[in-house]
Amino acid sequence: MAPRSNLIILPPNRLDAFTATGVAAELLAFEPDRPVHIVTHEDFVPLFQDAPGRLRFITHDRANGTMAPLRLLSEVMGHNWNRVISLAPTRLPFLLWAHHRHHYRFESGGYALPALFASPQSGTFRPPHIWTPDKMHLALPETLAPDTPLVVLALAESGRAAWEWRHYAELIWRLSDSVAPLKKAHIVVLSETGCEMAANLVRNIPAGQISHFDDLSFAKQGGLMRRARLLIGTDRLATRMAASVGAPLVLRLDRDNLAAQGRPYGLYVGQDAVEVARYVDAHLPSDAKNLSQNAPHEGANQPTK
């Protein structure tokens, strides 16, 4: 007899869907033989790229991130589920046949979720998880030594901070001039396609010192961040990803400091590249070679301001 399947209903927000990968990873680890059906927006499917197990995605493309209720009912009714795990604002789990029901009520923007297979009294939380293949090719310069430190600039959502390409260029110069572990660092720019800021930055940094990716897959971004010593930028998803894989130092740039408490990365508000370079010099571990392998990340990289 085939094992009953598990059902996960993801939240409608991209950042919250990333947070939910921690619960999915726990489920796949504890019940690896059960198929898992995931209800989600089609844009969030790459978050589960390379995940082990038998996954089936029930997707939609609605702008608000939530599947139409009647469509959702037609997809999941009539099954005898093993577990129904709802991470979305819906009472659907209470209408389905299931041996176990888990209804998460978490505030949007949270950085971790309570563990699925631990008692609520334990206070155990699961951070997000990134599945990356064992072997992965990144199109970095062939002359780059394996131990060359990488500094990743994540430029998506650039409007969240008052930084122009000149600020990043000055920061690159100051990091290479005053931060010992980064004196020979290679700069990797991650951006959306057609990002003018990234194009200007690449044009004004010596060739061979900088690489630019505007179409890197989610899994490859995760692999890149495992190698990075430092990630700085405005991209909220990228900073969460880097923190989740244990990057030694992660700093997000923003116009205000109203982000939720408990974030697993630093936050800088301002335009002063000198201040940022000083912060990096003070907080970057001098020997970060093995830190990128450390998965636990909660509490690392406290806010600067």
C-alpha positions in Angstrom: 0.0 0.0 0.0 1.4 3.4 -1.0 2.1 5.7 1.9 -0.3 8.6 2.4 1.0 11.9 1.1 1.8 15.1 3.0 0.4 18.5 1.9 2.0 21.9 2.4 0.2 25.1 1.6 2.9 27.9 1.3 2.3 31.5 2.3 1.6 34.0 -0.5 4.7 36.2 0.1 8.1 35.3 -1.4 10.1 36.0 1.7 7.7 34.0 3.9 7.7 31.1 1.3 11.5 31.0 1.7 11.1 30.9 5.5 8.8 27.9 5.0 11.6 25.9 3.4 12.8 25.1 6.9 9.6 23.3 7.7 9.6 21.5 4.4 13.2 20.4 4.9 12.3 19.0 8.4 9.3 17.2 6.9 11.4 15.6 4.1 14.0 14.5 6.7 11.6 12.9 9.1 9.2 11.3 6.6 11.4 10.8 3.5 9.2 8.1 2.0 6.0 10.1 1.8 5.2 12.1 -1.3 4.8 15.8 -0.6 2.3 18.0 -2.5 3.1 21.8 -2.3 0.5 24.5 -3.1 2.3 27.6 -4.1 2.8 30.4 -6.6 4.7 29.3 -9.7 7.4 31.8 -9.0 8.3 30.1 -5.7 8.9 26.6 -7.1 12.7 27.3 -7.6 13.0 27.6 -3.8 12.6 23.8 -3.8 15.0 23.0 -6.6 17.1 20.0 -5.9 15.1 19.1 -2.8 15.1 15.3 -2.1 12.0 13.2 -2.2 8.9 13.0 -4.4 7.5 16.5 -4.7 4.4 17.5 -6.7 3.7 21.2 -7.1 0.1 22.6 -7.4 0.8 26.0 -8.7 -1.0 29.2 -9.7 0.0 32.6 -11.1 -2.3 35.0 -9.2 -0.7 38.4 -8.4 -1.8 38.3 -4.8 0.1 35.0 -4.2 -2.9 33.1 -3.1 -4.6 30.3 -5.1 -8.3 30.9 -5.7 -10.3 29.1 -3.0 -12.4 27.0 -5.3 -9.4 25.9 -7.3 -7.6 25.0 -4.1 -10.5 22.9 -2.9 -10.8 21.0 -6.2 -7.1 20.2 -6.0 -6.8 18.9 -2.5 -10.3 17.6 -1.5 -11.0 13.9 -1.7 -7.6 12.8 -0.5 -6.8 11.1 2.8 -3.7 13.0 3.7 -1.1 12.0 6.3 -0.3 15.6 7.2 -1.7 18.9 6.1 0.6 21.8 6.9 -0.9 25.2 6.3 1.5 28.2 6.3 -1.1 30.5 4.7 -4.1 32.5 6.1 -6.7 29.8 5.4 -8.8 27.4 7.4 -8.7 24.8 4.7 -6.8 22.2 6.9 -9.8 21.9 9.1 -12.0 20.8 6.1 -9.6 18.0 4.9 -9.2 14.4 5.8 -5.8 14.1 7.5 -4.2 12.2 10.3 -2.3 15.3 11.4 -3.0 19.0 10.9 -0.5 21.8 11.5 -1.7 25.3 11.1 1.0 27.9 11.5 0.2 31.4 12.6 3.3 33.4 12.1 3.8 37.1 11.5 4.7 37.9 7.9 8.3 38.7 7.6 9.5 36.2 10.3 12.9 34.6 9.9 12.2 31.1 11.3 9.2 28.9 12.1 8.5 26.5 15.0 9.9 23.0 14.5 7.3 20.6 13.1 8.5 17.5 15.1 9.3 19.2 18.4 7.0 20.1 21.3 5.9 23.8 21.4 7.5 24.0 24.9 10.9 23.2 23.5 11.1 26.6 21.7 12.9 24.9 18.7 12.7 26.9 15.5 13.7 26.0 11.9 15.6 28.5 9.8 15.1 28.5 6.0 16.9 25.8 4.0 18.6 25.9 0.6 19.1 22.6 -1.3 22.1 22.8 -3.6 23.5 20.0 -5.8 26.8 18.3 -4.8 28.5 19.5 -8.1 27.7 22.9 -9.5 29.4 25.0 -12.0 29.6 28.8 -11.5 30.9 30.9 -14.4 33.6 32.7 -12.5 37.0 33.5 -14.1 39.1 30.4 -14.7 42.1 32.2 -13.2 40.3 32.5 -9.8 41.9 30.4 -7.1 39.6 28.2 -5.1 40.4 30.0 -1.9 39.9 33.5 -3.3 37.5 35.4 -1.0 34.3 36.4 -2.6 32.3 39.6 -1.9 28.7 39.4 -3.2 26.8 42.6 -3.9 23.1 41.8 -4.1 21.5 44.8 -6.0 17.9 43.7 -6.4 15.3 45.9 -4.7 17.9 48.8 -5.1 15.2 51.4 -4.4 15.2 50.3 -0.7 18.5 52.2 -0.1 19.9 55.5 -1.3 23.0 53.8 -2.8 24.2 54.4 -6.3 26.8 52.5 -8.2 29.4 55.1 -7.1 28.8 54.2 -3.4 29.4 50.5 -4.2 32.5 51.3 -6.2 33.9 53.3 -3.3 33.0 50.5 -0.9 34.9 47.9 -3.1 38.0 50.2 -3.1 37.9 50.7 0.7 37.3 47.0 1.4 40.3 46.0 -0.7 42.4 48.7 0.8 41.6 48.4 4.5 40.1 45.0 5.3 42.9 42.4 5.4 40.9 39.2 4.6 39.4 41.0 1.5 42.5 42.6 -0.1 42.5 40.1 -3.0 38.7 39.5 -3.0 36.7 38.9 -6.2 33.5 40.9 -6.5 30.3 39.1 -7.6 27.3 41.3 -8.5 23.8 39.7 -8.4 21.1 41.8 -10.0 17.9 41.7 -12.0 18.1 41.6 -15.8 18.7 45.1 -17.2 19.9 46.7 -14.0 21.6 49.9 -14.9 23.4 50.2 -11.6 25.0 46.8 -12.1 26.1 47.7 -15.6 27.7 50.9 -14.5 29.5 49.2 -11.6 30.9 46.5 -13.9 32.1 49.1 -16.4 34.0 51.0 -13.8 35.7 48.1 -12.0 38.8 46.6 -13.6 38.1 43.5 -15.7 38.9 40.3 -13.9 38.1 41.8 -10.5 34.3 41.6 -10.9 31.7 39.2 -12.2 28.0 39.9 -12.9 25.1 37.5 -12.9 21.6 38.6 -13.8 20.0 35.2 -14.4 21.6 32.9 -11.8 19.3 30.1 -10.6 18.2 30.0 -7.0 20.3 26.9 -6.3 23.4 28.4 -7.9 22.9 31.6 -5.9 22.8 29.4 -2.8 26.0 27.7 -3.9 27.7 31.0 -4.5 26.7 32.3 -1.1 28.3 29.2 0.6 31.6 30.5 -0.8 31.1 34.1 0.0 32.9 35.8 2.9 30.7 38.8 2.7 27.3 39.7 1.2 26.1 43.3 1.1 23.1 44.8 -0.7 19.5 45.7 -0.8 18.0 42.3 -1.8 16.1 41.0 1.2 15.9 37.5 -0.2 19.6 37.3 -0.9 20.5 38.5 2.6 18.3 35.8 4.1 19.8 33.2 1.8 23.3 34.2 2.7 22.5 34.1 6.4 20.8 30.7 6.1 23.9 29.1 4.6 26.2 30.6 7.2 28.0 33.3 5.3 30.5 34.9 7.8 29.0 38.4 7.4 25.8 39.7 5.9 24.7 43.3 5.8 21.5 44.7 4.2 21.2 48.3 3.1 18.0 50.2 3.7 16.5 53.6 4.1 15.1 53.0 7.6 15.6 50.6 10.4 12.0 49.5 10.9 12.7 45.9 9.9 11.5 43.2 12.3 13.7 42.4 15.3 15.6 39.1 15.3 16.9 39.4 11.7 19.9 37.1 11.1 22.0 39.8 9.4 23.2 43.3 10.0 21.3 46.4 8.8 22.8 49.7 7.7 20.9 52.9 7.1 22.9 55.6 5.4 25.2 56.3 2.4 28.7 56.3 4.0 30.9 53.7 2.4 33.6 54.5 5.0 31.2 53.5 7.9 30.3 50.2 6.1 34.0 49.4 5.5 34.8 50.0 9.2 31.9 47.8 10.2 33.1 45.0 8.0 36.7 45.3 9.2 35.4 45.1 12.8 33.0 42.2 12.4 34.4 40.0 9.6 36.2 36.9 11.0 39.9 37.0 10.1 39.8 33.4 9.1 36.4 32.7 7.4 37.5 29.7 5.3 35.3 27.2 7.0 32.5 29.4 8.4 30.4 29.1 5.2 29.8 25.4 6.1 28.1 26.3 9.3 24.3 26.0 8.8 23.1 27.6 12.1 22.8 31.3 11.7 20.3 32.7 14.1 21.7 35.7 16.0 24.7 36.2 13.8 25.5 39.6 12.4 23.7 42.0 14.6 22.3 45.3 13.3 24.8 48.2 13.0 22.4 51.1 13.5 
